[in-house]
Each structure stands twice: as structure tokens, then as C-alpha cells.
Amino acid sequence: MRWCHRPVYRPLVDLSTVEDRHIIITYRLDRATIHELCAQLEPDLMSVMRHPTGIPPLVQVLSVLHFLASGSFQTTVAMTSGMSQPMFSNVLSRVLSALLKHMCSYIIFPQVEDLPTVKGDFYSLGHIPNIIGAIDCTHVAFVPPCRNEQVYRNHKSYHSVNVQMVCLADQYISHVNAKYPGSVHEAYILRNSSIAYVMGQLQQHRVWLIVKNPRTRAEERYNEAHGRTRRIIERTFSLLKARFRCLHLTGGSLYYSLKKVCQIIVAYCMLQYLALRRQVPFLQEDGPNVALVAAVEPVDSEEEEEAEEEDIDKRNNIIMQYFQ
């Protein structure tokens, strides 16, 4: 009688033996937050634990956090976690799916009862009233499908997903839209996103354009206030891409389907929420009425030029009312 020996997974990672600073550098979250996240995802990850190879939920979460933080290849992360590349690929899909089930608890657009507080927080940045978010788009590089690859080529000549985000004054991400190719214009994404609908429901939807060539002191004051207020979304992008190297262009392009890339981007936004809520420091190896503010680039189509004219009228009304 021949016995069939089933392989047993033996974890190479033991979080209890790792110092706190190294945990944050490697996984971008602290020890307590990792355990909190693992407890939340554990029901969806136990099926892998019951597999003959028996990968514990904590190891699954740690391996995916390491991958997202480092921007490394799957094979490299898999080896450091003590699993094969195909096994890690399966774990990545499971952890992302489990995480995205809780998206609505992490990425939250302000409710009506929150508006006074949110407006006050933004007013303290640039003294522009009635703002509930800073909106902009950022490009995340990935290797596109061969079919229609040209639609993913952005204005900087590399392939990407054009990701729309809205953030609050404290850098929490309140909205993310990660489904459009890099060639799609930001104004188009905004008009076709749920944000346009939400702002319409609030009956105070405004998109303000920055004055390119200010002619009066009032326009200069508006520009200065606009810049101070809008800078929060730029800092949010910078922190997000620095904390999770997979998003940064220097980390290379993501070798995944568009659907998987979108899942990864949303997962980053959720993990950023955790890091901010738990006040996890960003450490590196080498050191320690309602409106959306947007700077929309001019476009060529007649439809978008007409929309731009409407936005200019709204912006000028704001300048006359608040910055004279």
C-alpha cells in the first residue's frame, strides 16, 4: 500500500519575532492594525487554511501587504513567504476579494450630517467656503491588453489607468474611480462618475477651474486659496504612492488584467484609510453649499469647451463674492 504524502505549508514569517519598526517598513501597517485587518478578513480566508498546504490567514494577509508595499514581483514575495508563485497568485486574489467586501466601511463620502465639519476642515486650508472634497486624477502604470492597447496610452506616453480620487482635508480618500484607460480625459471621467450624481443630489454641484492668467488681485487671491486647498489631493497621491510602491511609476507596471488592477488600486485606498485612522507613521528603509475643487485642463471638444465656459462663470461668481 502506497502512502500519499501531502505537502504541509510551514510559515517563514513569524510576526512575533519582528520589531515594530521593521513591521511598518515591510507591511506599511503596524502590528495591531495588521491583526485587526486579519480578524476582519479571516472568515473569507479560512478556506485556504483548510487546504492541504494550510496557509494561515495572517500569512496570507502579510504576504499581500508585502507585495503591495514593495512593488516587487510575485515570485520574490512568494519566496519570502514560503510559498510558490501560483500559490501566492491565488492568495492575492482571495485577499483582494475579501478586502473589497468591506470597501464601503473604508471609502466613505461625507453624509449630510457630516457636511458642516467637512466644510470647516477645508475652509481652514484656504478660506474657500462650502468645499467637501478635493478631486483630481492620477495615472497608475500597467501592461495593457494587446487589443486596443492605444487607448491606455496617456499624455506622457506610457500605458496607465486614469484614477479619479476625492479626498478630505485630513487626506482620507472618500471616493475612487479606477476603471478608465489612461487616454480618457479627466473631465469625461468626472461627468460619468458617481460623484457627479452625488453632487447633483446635493443640489450644489460645482467644479471650479483655476485662473491661468489672473488679471485682478481678486483672481490672484482666488488662485492662492485654490492652490492651498487643492494641494491636499496632491499630498494624498504622493503619500499613497510612496507608502505603496506598486502604484508608483518607479515600481514598474502592474502585470495584471484591468479588473485586477482596479481591485489593487481600491485596496490601496482602503489600506491608506487604515494607516491614517491608526496613525501609522510612514517609514522607509532610508529614513523616517457644497463643492469639489478641481483644476481641469483645457480640452478640444466643443462639448467640453461649453462645460468649461459654465465652470468659468461659476468660478467668477465665487471670486466676486468671496475674494474682492
DRENLO-555605 format. One line per 2 residues: number of its first residue (from 1); for each residue y, z, x of C-alpha. Coordinates in steps of 0.05 Angstrom, whole numbers, m for minus. Each point is the difference from the previous one (the first is absolute). Layout:
N
NUM	Y,Z,X ~ ... .
***
This chain:
324
1	0,0,0 ~ 67,m21,29 .
3	61,45,m8 ~ 67,m32,m13 .
5	54,35,38 ~ 67,m2,m36 .
7	62,4,45 ~ 42,63,m9 .
9	74,m2,13 ~ 23,51,50 .
11	75,10,m2 ~ 38,m9,65 .
13	63,31,m31 ~ 6,75,m10 .
15	69,17,m25 ~ m8,74,14 .
17	m2,m13,75 ~ 64,m43,2 .
19	68,30,12 ~ 53,m6,m53 .
21	46,m47,39 ~ m56,m48,16 .
23	m20,m2,m74 ~ 70,m21,m21 .
25	4,m53,56 ~ m69,m29,m17 .
27	1,4,m77 ~ 74,6,m17 .
29	m14,59,m45 ~ m11,73,16 .
31	m65,38,m7 ~ 15,32,m68 .
33	25,m65,m30 ~ m63,m37,24 .
35	m44,52,m33 ~ 41,m5,m64 .
37	m6,m75,m1 ~ m75,3,14 .
39	m11,49,m57 ~ 36,m48,m47 .
41	m41,m60,21 ~ m67,34,10 .
43	m29,m15,m69 ~ 7,m75,13 .
45	m26,5,72 ~ m62,41,m11 .
47	m43,m61,m14 ~ 6,m19,73 .
49	m20,71,18 ~ m64,m9,m41 .
51	m16,m64,39 ~ m55,9,51 .
53	53,m4,55 ~ 38,57,m33 .
55	74,m8,19 ~ 38,62,m23 .
57	63,m12,m41 ~ 43,34,53 .
59	m24,m49,53 ~ 12,m59,m47 .
61	72,23,m11 ~ 12,14,73 .
63	m26,m68,23 ~ 44,m37,m50 .
65	62,42,18 ~ m13,m15,73 .
67	m5,m74,m15 ~ 64,m1,m41 .
69	39,41,51 ~ m22,m38,62 .
71	0,m72,m23 ~ m64,m7,41 .
73	m59,m45,m14 ~ m56,23,m46 .
75	m51,m2,56 ~ 41,48,43 .
77	11,50,m56 ~ m72,m5,m21 .
79	m25,16,70 ~ 45,62,5 .
81	m25,23,m68 ~ m73,m11,18 .
83	m15,m56,m49 ~ m11,m75,2 .
85	54,m50,m17 ~ m33,m22,m65 .
87	m8,73,m19 ~ 73,14,13 .
89	21,m62,m40 ~ m38,28,m59 .
91	32,69,10 ~ 70,m31,4 .
93	m9,m35,m67 ~ m27,64,m32 .
95	56,44,26 ~ 55,m50,m20 .
97	m30,m6,m70 ~ m5,75,m8 .
99	71,10,25 ~ 31,m53,m46 .
101	m29,35,m61 ~ 53,54,12 .
103	58,m48,13 ~ 40,23,m61 .
105	1,71,28 ~ 29,m23,66 .
107	48,m58,m15 ~ 44,25,m57 .
109	63,m34,m27 ~ 51,51,m24 .
111	m6,21,m72 ~ 60,8,m46 .
113	1,75,10 ~ 3,m10,76 .
115	59,m48,0 ~ 57,51,9 .
117	m34,29,62 ~ m17,m68,29 .
119	71,m25,m12 ~ 28,61,34 .
121	m44,m9,61 ~ 22,m72,9 .
123	73,16,m13 ~ m2,47,59 .
125	m18,m59,45 ~ 57,m48,m14 .
127	38,25,m60 ~ m22,m58,m44 .
129	m15,27,m70 ~ m60,m12,m45 .
131	m51,m22,52 ~ m73,17,m9 .
133	m31,m41,55 ~ 9,m43,62 .
135	m38,m65,m4 ~ m19,m51,53 .
137	m57,m43,25 ~ m39,4,65 .
139	m51,m48,29 ~ m71,21,19 .
141	m36,m49,45 ~ m70,m24,m19 .
143	m46,m58,12 ~ 6,m44,m62 .
145	m55,m40,m34 ~ m5,m72,26 .
147	16,m26,m69 ~ 75,0,m13 .
149	13,37,65 ~ 70,m28,3 .
151	24,42,m59 ~ m13,63,42 .
153	45,m23,57 ~ 66,39,m4 .
155	69,m17,26 ~ m19,29,68 .
157	m58,m50,6 ~ m59,48,m5 .
159	m47,11,m58 ~ 12,61,m42 .
161	1,35,m67 ~ 72,13,m24 .
163	m3,72,m24 ~ 53,27,m48 .
165	12,75,2 ~ 47,49,m32 .
167	13,68,32 ~ 37,63,m20 .
169	53,34,41 ~ m53,44,33 .
171	m41,m61,21 ~ m54,9,m52 .
173	m25,m69,m22 ~ 8,m6,m76 .
175	m24,m72,m8 ~ m39,m51,40 .
177	m16,m73,m16 ~ m46,m31,52 .
179	m26,m64,m31 ~ 48,m55,21 .
181	m8,m49,59 ~ 50,4,57 .
183	37,m64,m21 ~ 20,29,m68 .
185	73,20,m5 ~ 19,73,m12 .
187	42,m17,m61 ~ m60,m34,m33 .
189	m45,60,14 ~ 51,46,m31 .
191	8,m41,m63 ~ m75,m3,m10 .
193	m17,72,18 ~ m10,59,m46 .
195	65,30,28 ~ 41,m52,m38 .
197	m35,21,m64 ~ 8,74,14 .
199	74,m7,14 ~ 8,m42,m63 .
201	m33,56,m39 ~ 52,48,29 .
203	53,m49,m24 ~ 40,7,64 .
205	m33,m52,45 ~ 45,m20,59 .
207	m14,m34,67 ~ 60,7,46 .
209	15,m49,55 ~ 34,19,64 .
211	68,m31,14 ~ m10,m48,58 .
213	74,m13,16 ~ 41,58,m28 .
215	72,m19,m15 ~ 28,66,m23 .
217	m5,73,21 ~ m37,14,m65 .
219	m54,m51,18 ~ m5,30,70 .
221	m9,69,m31 ~ m54,m28,m45 .
223	m35,m32,58 ~ 0,65,40 .
225	m26,39,m60 ~ m52,m54,m15 .
227	m24,1,72 ~ m7,76,3 .
229	m38,1,m65 ~ m45,m60,13 .
231	m18,24,70 ~ m51,48,m30 .
233	m48,m57,m18 ~ 6,m28,71 .
235	m18,68,28 ~ m57,5,m49 .
237	m28,m67,25 ~ 8,22,72 .
239	m35,66,m10 ~ m56,m32,m40 .
241	m14,m53,52 ~ 6,49,58 .
243	m47,50,m32 ~ m52,m52,m20 .
245	m5,m53,54 ~ m41,m48,m43 .
247	64,m17,m36 ~ 40,m15,62 .
249	2,m70,29 ~ m17,28,69 .
251	m65,25,m29 ~ m21,m72,m12 .
253	m17,m35,m66 ~ m46,30,m52 .
255	m66,m40,m3 ~ m14,11,m74 .
257	5,m34,m67 ~ 66,4,m36 .
259	m30,49,m49 ~ m23,47,56 .
261	67,m6,36 ~ 35,21,m65 .
263	m46,60,m6 ~ 14,20,72 .
265	75,m4,m10 ~ m1,42,m64 .
267	m45,50,36 ~ 52,7,55 .
269	54,16,m51 ~ m45,54,m30 .
271	m15,31,68 ~ 75,m1,16 .
273	11,41,m63 ~ m51,51,24 .
275	31,3,69 ~ 70,11,m28 .
277	m22,50,m53 ~ m38,42,51 .
279	56,m10,51 ~ m48,m27,52 .
281	40,m18,63 ~ m5,m70,28 .
283	m31,8,69 ~ m18,m53,51 .
285	m40,2,64 ~ 64,m9,41 .
287	45,50,m37 ~ 20,37,m55 .
289	328,m181,m703 ~ m54,m24,45 .
291	0,m50,56 ~ m42,m26,58 .
293	36,m15,64 ~ m20,m67,30 .
295	27,m49,50 ~ m26,m67,m24 .
297	6,m60,46 ~ 33,m63,m29 .
299	m49,m52,m25 ~ 3,m74,m16 .
301	m28,m7,m71 ~ 51,m8,m56 .
303	m36,53,m41 ~ 6,53,54 .
305	72,m20,15 ~ 18,13,m73 .
307	m34,68,4 ~ 38,14,64 .
309	67,m15,m36 ~ m17,51,m53 .
311	m17,51,54 ~ 66,m12,35 .
313	38,13,m65 ~ m37,66,m8 .
315	12,19,72 ~ 75,m16,m6 .
317	5,45,m61 ~ m31,57,40 .
319	50,m12,57 ~ 59,0,m48 .
321	m24,63,m36 ~ m21,43,58 .
323	28,m26,66 ~ 73,m20,m13 .
***
